[in-house]
Amino acid sequence: MNWDTKEVSLIVESNQNYYTKLQEAIGNELYFMVILYVIIENENEKEGRPRIDMTEVNGNEVYVSFCEAAGNEQKGWK
């Protein structure tokens, strides 16, 4: 996992609202990615500058690790 992907994962784990929103999207990968995009945008706006490079975030890695942590293991997409 690269830095941006790890950072997004840490942010999601530490924010109950983000965690809940993503948990609702388990099983719908496209919806999960939309929510993940919004989370990254929100975090970058808080900083006043892009802290997380969205092009470097591996959404599949975030999805799989999140699903495992949430107790609903998914394989992700190809």
Stockholm file with secondary structure:
# STOCKHOLM 1.0

chainA/1-78         MNWDTKEVSLIVESNQNYYTKLQEAIGNELYFMVILYVIIENENEKEGRPRIDMTEVNGNEVYVSFCEAAGNEQKGWK
#=GR chainA/1-78 SS CCHHHHHHHHHHHHCHHHHHHHHHTTTCHHHHHHHHHHHHHHHHHHHTSCCSCGGGCCHHHHHHHHHHHTTCCCCCCC
#=GC SS_cons        CCHHHHHHHHHHHHCHHHHHHHHHTTTCHHHHHHHHHHHHHHHHHHHTSCCSCGGGCCHHHHHHHHHHHTTCCCCCCC
//
